[in-house]
Amino acid sequence: MWLAKITLKHDCIIGKRCLQFSCTSVGYPLDFYEENKYNYFFHFEKLSGEQKNIDQFIADLKKDKRIQNLEAENNTLFFTYKTKAKGEMPTQSYLKKVFHLKPVFVDAHGIEHWEVGSWKKESLMDFIEQIKKQTEGLEQFKLEKIVKTKLRDIYFPHIMPLMTSLQEKALQLAQKEGYYEFPRKIELRQLAKIIGVSLSTYREHLRKAEKVALKNF
């Protein structure tokens, strides 16, 4: 199996809003179809960041006339995106012999991080060249890594375990501040103070989040 790691930035309805509203997104292109000279893309996205920024992100996305259908629940988005531009959504049009190994991560700078695989190196290289040549509004592109390796990990069951926004925030904070490091860099009481809740409340949110994550695992 050939594996490639890619970073790119283009005129993307998700990436430019991540940059504008200081959010990050983990998402996956589900499928696409063509009808009456338009392309329709199905997407899943899970947003992270300050809640006020996420709310602004979603409100702004709803105003975009290219969005045909959109459902938002607990910062999770399902939507259909309509466009005439063949290169505007680079993944689906050329993802025939190449597949995503992990969901696409979009950072707060609007940069997309892809990890894709294929049985043939030639298929990967052709896919990469198509992205570079035909993606509309491509600002930057970098092939971070391409290697031949046995596939030991592919993310399939869930893009993000189902948990409340408070549970997710508690878990992300604990991970970010080193609670799961050995030795621990921070204690629960300090984490509760950072997030602005009582120790018992924070402990409850964190344990419920851990339970959800472990079920998914």
SEDREN-524151 format. One line per field, with one value per residue: residue in three letters; x, y, z of N, C-alpha, C in turn; residue number from 1. Coordinates in Angstrom, 1 decimal, decimal comma, padded with zeros to 4 digits. Example, Ala and Ser with C-alpha at 12.3 -4.5 7.8 and 13.67 -1.06 7.14 Angstrom:
BEGIN
rest [ALA SER] .
neast [013,2 012,8] .
nnorth [-005,7 -002,2] .
nup [007,8 007,1] .
caeast [012,3 013,7] .
canorth [-004,5 -001,1] .
caup [007,8 007,1] .
ceast [013,2 012,9] .
cnorth [-003,3 000,0] .
cup [007,8 007,9] .
nr [1 2] .
// end
This chain:
BEGIN
rest [MET TRP LEU ALA LYS ILE THR LEU LYS HIS ASP CYS ILE ILE GLY LYS ARG CYS LEU GLN PHE SER CYS THR SER VAL GLY TYR PRO LEU ASP PHE TYR GLU GLU ASN LYS TYR ASN TYR PHE PHE HIS PHE GLU LYS LEU SER GLY GLU GLN LYS ASN ILE ASP GLN PHE ILE ALA ASP LEU LYS LYS ASP LYS ARG ILE GLN ASN LEU GLU ALA GLU ASN ASN THR LEU PHE PHE THR TYR LYS THR LYS ALA LYS GLY GLU MET PRO THR GLN SER TYR LEU LYS LYS VAL PHE HIS LEU LYS PRO VAL PHE VAL ASP ALA HIS GLY ILE GLU HIS TRP GLU VAL GLY SER TRP LYS LYS GLU SER LEU MET ASP PHE ILE GLU GLN ILE LYS LYS GLN THR GLU GLY LEU GLU GLN PHE LYS LEU GLU LYS ILE VAL LYS THR LYS LEU ARG ASP ILE TYR PHE PRO HIS ILE MET PRO LEU MET THR SER LEU GLN GLU LYS ALA LEU GLN LEU ALA GLN LYS GLU GLY TYR TYR GLU PHE PRO ARG LYS ILE GLU LEU ARG GLN LEU ALA LYS ILE ILE GLY VAL SER LEU SER THR TYR ARG GLU HIS LEU ARG LYS ALA GLU LYS VAL ALA LEU LYS ASN PHE] .
neast [000,8 000,5 001,1 000,2 000,8 -000,7 -000,8 -002,8 -004,2 -007,0 -009,7 -012,0 -015,2 -015,2 -012,5 -011,9 -013,7 -012,9 -010,5 -011,5 -013,1 -011,6 -011,6 -011,5 -011,8 -012,9 -013,5 -015,3 -015,5 -018,4 -019,8 -020,6 -022,6 -023,7 -025,9 -028,1 -026,0 -024,7 -022,6 -023,0 -022,2 -021,8 -021,2 -019,6 -018,9 -017,1 -017,0 -014,6 -013,6 -014,0 -017,2 -018,8 -017,5 -017,9 -020,7 -020,9 -019,6 -021,3 -023,7 -022,8 -022,2 -024,7 -025,7 -024,6 -025,2 -024,6 -025,0 -027,1 -028,6 -028,6 -027,8 -027,3 -026,0 -024,9 -022,5 -021,8 -022,0 -023,9 -024,1 -025,2 -023,5 -023,6 -022,3 -020,9 -018,3 -015,8 -013,3 -013,5 -014,1 -011,8 -011,4 -013,4 -013,8 -011,6 -011,1 -010,9 -009,2 -007,9 -008,1 -009,4 -007,6 -007,9 -010,1 -010,4 -008,5 -008,9 -007,2 -006,9 -005,8 -006,9 -005,8 -005,8 -005,4 -004,5 -004,6 -004,0 -004,5 -003,3 -003,2 -001,4 001,5 001,6 -001,1 -001,5 000,3 -000,8 -003,2 -002,4 -001,2 -003,4 -004,9 -003,2 -003,2 -005,9 -007,5 -009,6 -008,7 -006,3 -004,0 -001,8 000,3 001,5 003,4 003,7 004,6 005,4 005,1 005,8 004,1 002,8 -000,6 -001,8 -003,6 -006,7 -009,2 -012,4 -015,0 -016,3 -016,3 -016,2 -016,7 -020,0 -020,8 -021,6 -021,2 -020,0 -018,9 -017,1 -015,4 -014,3 -012,8 -011,0 -009,6 -008,3 -006,6 -005,1 -003,8 -002,2 -003,1 -003,3 -000,7 002,4 004,7 001,6 000,8 -001,0 -003,7 -007,1 -008,5 -007,3 -007,8 -010,6 -010,8 -009,7 -011,6 -013,8 -015,7 -017,1 -015,2 -016,5 -018,4 -016,8 -015,3 -017,4 -018,3 -015,9 -015,5 -017,8 -017,3 -015,0 -016,0 -017,7 -015,8 -014,3 -016,2 -016,5 -013,9] .
nnorth [-001,2 002,2 005,3 008,7 011,9 015,0 018,6 021,4 024,5 026,1 027,8 027,3 026,3 025,5 025,7 028,5 029,6 028,5 029,8 032,4 032,4 031,3 028,5 024,9 021,9 018,6 016,4 014,7 013,7 012,5 011,6 012,2 013,6 014,2 016,5 018,0 019,6 020,5 019,9 018,0 017,8 015,8 016,3 015,8 017,4 018,2 020,6 022,5 024,6 027,9 028,4 030,6 031,4 029,1 029,1 031,5 030,7 028,6 030,1 031,9 030,1 029,1 031,2 031,0 030,7 028,4 026,2 023,6 021,9 021,7 020,4 021,0 019,9 019,9 021,0 019,5 019,0 018,3 018,5 019,5 020,5 022,7 023,2 024,5 024,5 022,4 021,9 022,9 021,4 019,4 016,7 014,5 014,3 013,1 010,9 008,0 005,8 006,2 006,6 008,0 007,7 008,7 011,1 014,4 017,0 020,3 023,1 026,1 028,0 027,6 025,5 022,4 019,0 016,1 012,5 010,0 006,9 004,3 001,5 001,7 003,5 005,2 005,9 007,5 009,6 010,7 011,6 013,5 015,4 016,1 017,5 019,7 021,0 021,5 022,3 024,8 028,1 027,4 028,0 027,1 024,2 021,1 018,2 016,2 013,7 010,6 007,2 003,6 001,2 -001,2 -001,3 -000,3 001,0 002,5 005,0 004,4 003,7 006,0 009,5 011,3 010,6 010,5 013,0 015,5 019,1 020,2 018,0 017,2 019,5 019,4 017,0 017,7 019,8 018,5 016,8 018,6 020,1 018,3 016,3 013,6 012,8 011,2 011,7 013,3 016,6 018,4 018,8 017,7 019,7 022,0 022,1 022,3 024,9 026,4 026,0 027,0 025,9 023,9 021,5 019,0 019,1 019,4 017,0 015,2 015,7 015,1 012,3 011,2 011,9 010,4 007,8 007,7 007,9 005,6 003,6 004,0 003,3] .
nup [000,0 -000,8 000,8 001,3 002,7 002,8 002,7 002,1 000,9 -000,1 -001,9 000,0 001,3 004,0 004,9 004,7 006,5 008,8 009,2 009,3 011,6 013,6 014,1 014,2 012,1 011,7 009,2 006,6 003,2 001,9 -000,5 -004,0 -006,7 -010,1 -011,6 -013,9 -015,0 -012,7 -009,9 -006,9 -003,6 -000,8 002,6 005,8 008,8 011,8 014,2 016,2 018,8 020,3 021,6 020,8 018,4 016,8 016,6 015,1 012,8 011,8 011,4 009,4 007,4 006,7 005,3 002,9 -000,5 -002,0 -000,4 -000,1 001,6 005,1 008,2 011,7 014,7 018,0 017,2 015,0 011,6 008,8 005,3 002,0 -000,9 -003,6 -006,8 -009,9 -010,6 -011,5 -010,3 -007,8 -005,5 -004,7 -004,0 -004,5 -007,3 -008,4 -006,8 -007,4 -007,6 -005,3 -001,7 001,3 004,3 006,8 008,4 007,0 008,4 009,2 010,0 012,2 010,5 008,1 006,7 005,1 006,1 004,8 004,6 002,5 000,6 -001,7 -003,9 -005,9 -006,6 -008,8 -009,1 -006,9 -007,4 -009,7 -008,8 -007,0 -008,8 -010,3 -008,3 -007,9 -010,3 -011,0 -008,9 -007,8 -006,9 -005,5 -003,0 -001,6 -001,6 -000,4 -000,5 002,0 002,7 001,2 001,1 000,9 002,5 004,9 005,5 008,6 010,0 009,8 009,8 010,5 011,9 013,4 012,9 014,9 018,3 019,8 021,8 024,3 023,9 026,2 027,4 025,4 025,3 027,9 027,7 025,6 026,7 028,9 027,6 026,1 028,1 029,3 031,1 030,7 030,4 031,4 033,9 035,2 034,1 035,1 037,4 038,1 039,6 038,8 036,1 036,2 037,2 035,1 033,1 034,3 036,0 038,8 040,7 040,9 038,9 036,6 036,7 036,3 033,7 032,3 032,9 031,7 029,1 028,6 028,9 026,7 024,6 025,1 024,6 021,8 021,0] .
caeast [000,0 001,2 000,4 000,6 000,3 -000,7 -001,4 -003,2 -005,1 -007,7 -010,9 -012,9 -016,2 -014,9 -011,2 -011,9 -014,4 -012,0 -009,6 -012,2 -013,7 -010,7 -012,1 -010,9 -012,8 -012,6 -014,6 -015,1 -016,4 -019,2 -020,1 -021,1 -023,3 -023,9 -027,3 -028,4 -024,8 -024,2 -022,1 -023,6 -021,2 -022,2 -020,1 -019,7 -017,9 -017,2 -016,2 -014,1 -013,2 -014,9 -018,6 -019,3 -016,9 -018,6 -022,0 -020,8 -019,2 -022,5 -024,6 -022,3 -022,3 -026,1 -026,0 -023,9 -026,2 -024,2 -025,4 -028,5 -029,2 -027,7 -028,2 -026,3 -026,3 -023,7 -021,3 -021,7 -022,6 -024,2 -024,6 -025,0 -022,9 -023,8 -021,3 -020,6 -016,8 -015,3 -012,1 -013,7 -014,0 -010,8 -011,3 -014,3 -013,8 -010,5 -010,8 -011,3 -008,2 -007,3 -009,1 -009,0 -007,3 -008,4 -010,8 -009,6 -008,4 -008,7 -006,7 -007,4 -005,3 -007,6 -005,0 -006,3 -004,4 -005,0 -003,8 -004,7 -003,7 -003,7 -002,4 -000,3 002,1 001,2 -002,4 -001,3 001,0 -001,7 -004,2 -001,7 -001,0 -004,7 -005,2 -002,3 -003,5 -007,3 -008,2 -009,8 -008,2 -005,3 -003,1 -000,6 000,2 002,8 003,4 004,5 005,2 004,8 005,9 005,2 004,0 001,6 -001,7 -002,1 -004,6 -007,6 -010,3 -013,7 -016,3 -016,9 -015,4 -016,0 -017,7 -021,1 -020,8 -022,1 -020,2 -019,3 -018,0 -016,0 -014,5 -013,6 -011,8 -010,0 -008,8 -007,5 -005,6 -004,2 -003,0 -001,2 -003,6 -003,0 000,8 003,0 003,7 000,6 001,2 -002,0 -004,7 -008,5 -008,9 -006,8 -008,6 -011,9 -010,6 -009,5 -012,9 -014,8 -016,8 -016,7 -014,4 -017,4 -019,0 -015,8 -015,1 -018,6 -018,2 -014,7 -015,8 -018,8 -016,6 -014,1 -016,9 -018,1 -014,6 -013,9 -017,2 -016,2 -012,7] .
canorth [000,0 003,5 006,3 010,1 012,9 016,2 019,8 022,3 025,5 026,6 028,6 026,2 026,9 025,2 026,3 030,0 030,0 028,1 030,9 033,7 032,3 030,7 027,2 023,8 021,0 017,3 016,1 013,6 013,8 011,3 011,2 013,3 013,2 015,3 016,6 019,2 020,4 020,9 018,9 018,1 017,1 015,5 016,5 015,8 018,2 018,3 021,8 022,7 026,0 028,7 028,2 031,8 031,3 028,0 029,6 032,4 029,9 028,0 031,2 032,4 029,0 029,0 032,3 030,7 030,2 027,1 025,2 023,2 021,3 021,7 020,1 021,2 019,4 019,7 021,4 018,5 019,5 017,5 019,5 019,3 021,7 022,7 024,0 024,2 024,5 021,0 021,8 023,6 020,4 018,5 015,3 013,5 014,1 012,2 009,9 006,8 004,7 006,7 006,7 008,6 006,8 009,4 012,3 015,6 018,0 021,7 023,9 027,4 028,8 027,2 024,6 021,1 018,0 014,8 011,3 009,2 005,7 003,7 000,3 002,0 004,9 006,0 006,5 008,6 010,8 011,3 012,2 014,7 016,3 016,7 018,5 020,9 021,6 021,8 022,9 026,3 029,0 026,8 029,0 026,4 022,7 020,5 016,8 016,1 012,4 009,5 006,0 002,3 000,6 -002,0 -000,5 -000,8 001,9 003,3 005,5 004,1 003,7 007,3 010,6 011,8 010,0 011,4 013,5 016,9 020,1 020,3 016,8 017,3 020,6 018,9 016,1 018,3 020,6 017,6 016,3 019,8 020,6 017,2 015,5 012,2 012,6 010,5 012,1 014,3 018,0 019,2 018,0 018,0 020,9 023,1 022,1 022,9 026,3 026,9 025,9 027,9 025,1 023,3 020,3 017,9 019,3 019,0 015,5 014,5 015,9 014,3 010,9 010,8 011,9 009,2 006,6 007,7 007,7 004,2 002,8 004,1 002,5] .
caup [000,0 -000,8 001,6 001,1 003,6 002,0 003,2 001,1 001,3 -001,3 -001,7 000,5 002,2 005,3 005,3 004,8 007,7 010,0 009,3 009,7 012,9 014,5 014,5 013,5 011,7 011,3 008,3 005,6 002,0 001,9 -001,8 -004,8 -007,9 -011,0 -012,1 -014,6 -015,2 -011,4 -009,0 -005,5 -002,7 000,6 003,5 007,2 009,5 013,3 014,5 017,5 019,1 021,2 021,1 020,0 017,1 016,1 016,2 014,0 011,6 011,3 010,9 008,1 006,4 006,3 004,4 001,6 -001,4 -002,5 000,6 -000,4 002,8 006,2 009,6 012,7 016,0 018,8 016,4 014,0 010,4 007,5 004,3 000,6 -001,4 -005,0 -007,6 -011,3 -010,7 -011,4 -009,5 -006,5 -004,5 -005,4 -003,6 -005,1 -008,7 -008,8 -005,8 -007,9 -007,2 -004,0 -000,7 002,6 005,4 007,9 008,0 006,7 009,4 008,8 011,2 012,3 009,5 006,9 006,0 005,2 006,3 004,2 004,6 001,5 000,2 -003,0 -004,2 -006,8 -006,5 -010,0 -008,9 -005,9 -008,0 -010,7 -008,0 -006,5 -009,9 -010,6 -007,3 -008,1 -011,6 -011,3 -007,7 -007,9 -005,8 -004,7 -002,5 -001,2 -001,6 000,0 -000,3 003,3 002,8 000,4 001,5 000,7 003,9 005,1 006,2 009,9 010,7 009,0 010,6 009,8 012,6 013,7 012,7 016,3 019,2 020,1 023,2 024,4 023,7 027,4 027,5 024,4 025,8 029,1 027,2 024,8 027,7 029,7 026,7 025,7 029,3 029,8 032,2 030,4 030,3 032,6 035,0 034,9 034,2 035,7 038,1 037,8 040,2 038,0 034,8 036,5 037,3 033,7 032,3 035,0 036,7 040,0 040,5 040,7 037,5 035,6 036,8 035,7 032,2 031,8 033,0 030,7 027,8 028,6 028,7 025,2 023,8 025,2 023,8 020,4 020,8] .
ceast [000,9 000,4 001,0 000,0 000,4 -001,3 -001,7 -004,1 -005,7 -008,9 -012,0 -013,9 -016,0 -013,6 -011,2 -012,7 -013,7 -011,0 -010,3 -012,7 -012,9 -011,2 -011,3 -012,0 -012,2 -013,7 -014,3 -016,0 -017,1 -019,4 -020,4 -021,8 -023,4 -025,4 -027,5 -027,2 -024,2 -023,6 -022,6 -022,7 -021,8 -021,0 -020,5 -018,6 -018,2 -016,4 -015,8 -013,6 -014,1 -016,3 -019,2 -018,8 -017,6 -019,9 -021,9 -020,4 -020,5 -023,5 -024,1 -022,4 -023,7 -026,5 -025,4 -024,9 -025,9 -024,6 -026,9 -029,3 -028,2 -028,4 -027,1 -026,8 -025,1 -022,4 -020,9 -022,5 -022,8 -024,7 -024,4 -024,5 -023,0 -022,8 -021,2 -019,1 -016,3 -014,2 -012,3 -013,6 -013,1 -010,9 -012,1 -014,1 -012,6 -010,2 -011,4 -010,5 -007,5 -008,4 -008,5 -008,7 -007,8 -009,2 -009,9 -009,7 -008,1 -008,4 -007,2 -006,8 -005,9 -006,8 -005,6 -005,2 -005,0 -004,1 -004,6 -003,8 -004,2 -002,8 -001,2 000,2 001,7 -000,1 -002,3 -000,7 000,1 -002,7 -003,6 -001,6 -002,4 -005,2 -004,4 -002,7 -004,9 -008,1 -008,3 -009,4 -007,2 -004,2 -001,7 -000,8 001,5 002,5 004,3 005,3 004,6 005,7 005,1 005,2 002,8 000,6 -002,0 -003,2 -005,4 -008,8 -011,6 -014,9 -017,0 -015,9 -015,2 -017,1 -018,8 -021,1 -021,2 -020,9 -019,3 -018,4 -016,8 -014,9 -013,7 -012,5 -010,7 -009,0 -007,8 -006,4 -004,6 -003,3 -002,1 -001,8 -003,4 -001,6 001,2 004,4 002,7 001,2 000,2 -003,0 -006,1 -009,0 -008,5 -007,5 -010,0 -011,9 -010,5 -010,8 -014,0 -015,9 -016,2 -015,9 -015,4 -018,0 -018,0 -015,5 -016,2 -018,5 -017,0 -015,0 -016,8 -018,2 -015,7 -014,9 -017,3 -017,0 -014,2 -014,9 -016,9 -014,9 -013,0] .
cnorth [001,3 004,5 007,7 011,0 014,3 017,4 020,7 023,4 026,1 027,4 027,6 026,8 026,6 025,9 027,8 030,4 029,5 029,2 032,2 033,6 031,6 029,4 026,1 022,8 019,7 016,8 015,0 013,8 012,5 010,8 012,4 012,8 014,5 015,3 018,0 020,2 021,0 019,7 019,1 017,2 017,0 015,5 016,3 016,6 018,3 019,5 021,8 024,1 026,6 028,6 029,4 031,8 030,3 028,5 030,6 031,7 029,3 029,0 031,7 031,3 028,9 030,1 032,0 030,1 028,9 026,0 024,9 022,7 021,4 021,4 020,3 020,8 019,2 020,0 020,4 019,0 018,4 018,5 019,0 020,6 021,6 023,6 023,6 024,0 023,0 020,9 022,4 022,6 019,3 017,0 014,3 013,3 013,2 011,1 008,6 005,6 005,1 006,8 007,3 007,6 007,4 010,6 013,4 016,5 019,3 022,5 025,3 028,4 028,5 026,2 023,2 020,0 016,7 013,7 010,3 008,0 005,2 002,4 000,6 003,4 005,8 006,7 007,7 009,8 011,5 012,1 013,6 015,8 016,9 017,7 019,8 021,7 022,2 022,3 024,4 027,0 028,3 027,8 028,3 024,9 022,2 019,0 016,5 014,7 011,4 008,2 004,7 001,6 -000,3 -001,2 -001,1 -000,1 002,6 003,7 005,2 004,2 005,0 008,4 011,2 011,1 011,0 011,8 015,0 017,8 020,3 019,2 016,8 018,4 020,1 017,9 016,7 019,1 019,7 017,1 017,4 020,1 019,5 016,4 014,0 011,9 011,8 011,1 013,2 015,7 018,9 018,3 018,5 019,4 022,1 023,2 022,7 024,4 027,0 027,0 026,7 027,2 024,5 022,0 019,1 017,9 018,9 017,5 014,7 014,5 015,1 012,8 010,4 010,9 010,7 007,9 006,5 007,3 006,2 003,3 002,8 003,3 001,0] .
cup [000,0 -000,1 001,4 002,2 002,9 002,8 002,1 001,6 -000,1 -000,9 -001,3 001,4 003,7 005,8 005,5 006,0 008,9 010,3 009,9 011,1 013,9 015,1 013,8 013,1 011,3 010,4 007,3 004,4 001,8 000,5 -002,7 -006,0 -008,8 -011,5 -012,7 -014,7 -013,8 -010,7 -007,6 -004,7 -001,3 001,5 005,0 007,9 011,0 013,7 015,9 017,6 020,1 020,7 020,3 018,6 016,2 015,7 015,1 012,7 011,0 010,7 009,5 007,0 005,9 005,3 003,0 000,6 -002,1 -001,6 000,3 000,8 003,9 007,5 010,5 014,0 016,8 018,0 015,3 012,8 009,3 006,5 002,9 000,0 -003,0 -005,7 -009,0 -011,5 -010,5 -010,4 -008,1 -005,3 -005,0 -005,1 -004,4 -006,5 -009,2 -007,8 -006,3 -007,5 -005,9 -003,0 000,5 003,6 006,7 007,5 007,8 007,9 008,9 010,0 011,2 011,3 008,1 006,1 006,2 005,3 005,8 004,4 003,7 001,1 -001,1 -003,1 -005,1 -006,6 -007,6 -009,8 -007,9 -006,6 -009,0 -009,9 -007,5 -007,6 -010,3 -009,6 -007,6 -009,3 -011,6 -010,1 -007,8 -006,7 -004,9 -004,3 -002,1 -001,2 -001,2 000,2 000,9 003,3 001,8 000,7 001,1 002,1 004,0 005,9 007,5 010,6 009,7 009,8 009,9 010,7 012,8 013,4 014,1 017,1 019,6 021,6 023,2 024,2 025,0 027,7 026,6 024,9 027,0 028,7 026,5 025,7 028,4 028,8 026,4 026,9 029,9 030,9 031,9 030,1 031,5 032,8 034,5 035,0 034,9 036,4 037,8 038,4 039,4 036,7 035,0 036,6 036,0 033,0 033,0 035,6 038,0 039,7 040,2 039,3 036,4 035,6 036,2 034,2 031,6 031,8 031,9 029,3 027,6 028,3 027,2 024,3 023,9 024,5 022,3 020,1 020,8] .
nr [1 2 3 4 5 6 7 8 9 10 11 12 13 14 15 16 17 18 19 20 21 22 23 24 25 26 27 28 29 30 31 32 33 34 35 36 37 38 39 40 41 42 43 44 45 46 47 48 49 50 51 52 53 54 55 56 57 58 59 60 61 62 63 64 65 66 67 68 69 70 71 72 73 74 75 76 77 78 79 80 81 82 83 84 85 86 87 88 89 90 91 92 93 94 95 96 97 98 99 100 101 102 103 104 105 106 107 108 109 110 111 112 113 114 115 116 117 118 119 120 121 122 123 124 125 126 127 128 129 130 131 132 133 134 135 136 137 138 139 140 141 142 143 144 145 146 147 148 149 150 151 152 153 154 155 156 157 158 159 160 161 162 163 164 165 166 167 168 169 170 171 172 173 174 175 176 177 178 179 180 181 182 183 184 185 186 187 188 189 190 191 192 193 194 195 196 197 198 199 200 201 202 203 204 205 206 207 208 209 210 211 212 213 214 215 216 217] .
// end
